[in-house]
Amino acid sequence: MAGIQVGIEGEGAPAAAEALLEIPEISGSYEVPTQREGTLAAIATIIGIVGGAAALAEQIRKWYQEWHKSHPGKQFDVVILDPDTGNRILLEDATLEEITEILKSLSK
């Protein structure tokens, strides 16, 4: 089963990845790649979801907004990689429909 990769960059990226994976409907893991000087990053891999993709997309969007709000003035970027197409979307600009479509790839 292919996983959805979520790249997180910014202050507190490992903690943000951990918080993302604490959403009860998500199963997966995260890793902190070797850091380049001054770069904070984590890569979460979602390997399974429970429940509807649309509801989970809303929870992911809420997680992003809450994390961004709790770190004002800090750079915080989240990129989701669609395993089917290889396309990347920036979560800040993604619609709920785009997030839902990517999550649906896990149920195939």
N, C-alpha and C positions, 0 to 999 in steps of 0.2 A: 504494500500500500504506500503510495507516495504521500509525503507530508507537505503541508503548506508552510513555507518558511516566512518568518516575520523578522525582518532586520530592524533592530532598534538602535539608534545612535543618540547620544546625549548624556547629560549628567544623570546618573542613577539607572543606566540602561539595564544592568543585571537585575536590579530590584524591580524595574518595570516589567521585565520578562517574567519574573517570578509572579508578579501580581496578575499578569495576563493569564498565566497557566493555572492560577488559583480559581479562575472562573469555573464553577462546578461542571459545566457542560463541555469543557475542553480537556483533552488528554494530550500530553506531549512532554517535551523537555526543552531545556535551553542550554546554550554553551556560550562562553565568553572567549572569542577568538583572541589570538595574540594581539596585544594592543600596539598600535603605532603611537608614537609620542603625541600626547594631547587628545587622542581619540578614545572615547568611551563607547563601547558597543556590546551588543548581545544578539544572538540569533536564536529565536524560539522556533521550534518545529512542532506544529499542531498535527497530530497523527490521527485524532479521532474526535468526533463531536457527538453529543447526545442531544436529541431534540431537533427542533427545526432550525435550519440554517438562517432564516430571516430573523428569528428571535436572538440567535447567537450573534449575528451581525450587529444588531442593536447593542448588545452587551459589549462587544469589542469596541464599538464606536464610543460608548459611554466610558469604558476603561481609558481609552485614549484621551478623551476630553477631561476626565478627572485628573489623569496624570499630568497632562499639559497645564491644567489650571493650578495644580499644586506646586509647579516649578516655574513660576512666572519669570520671564526674562531669560530663561535658559533655552538653548537650542535642544529640540527634542523631535527627531524625525523617525517615523515608522514606515517601512516599506513592506508590502505584502507581495510575495512571489506566487503567481498562479502556476501550479505544477503542470497543468495541461498545456498551456500556451507559452509559458516562460515569460509572460508579461509581468511587469512590475507596476504596482500602483502605490502612490504615496497616500497613506491613510488620511492625512489632513484633507486631501482633495477628493477622496473616494466617496461615492454615493453608497447608500445602504444596499442598493441593487448590485453594485459591483462587488462589494464584500460578500454578499449572499451567494453570488455566482461562483466565487472562488471557494467558499465553504462547501458548496454543493459538490465540488470535485472530490471531496473526501468520501462522499456517500456512494460513489460510483463503483 
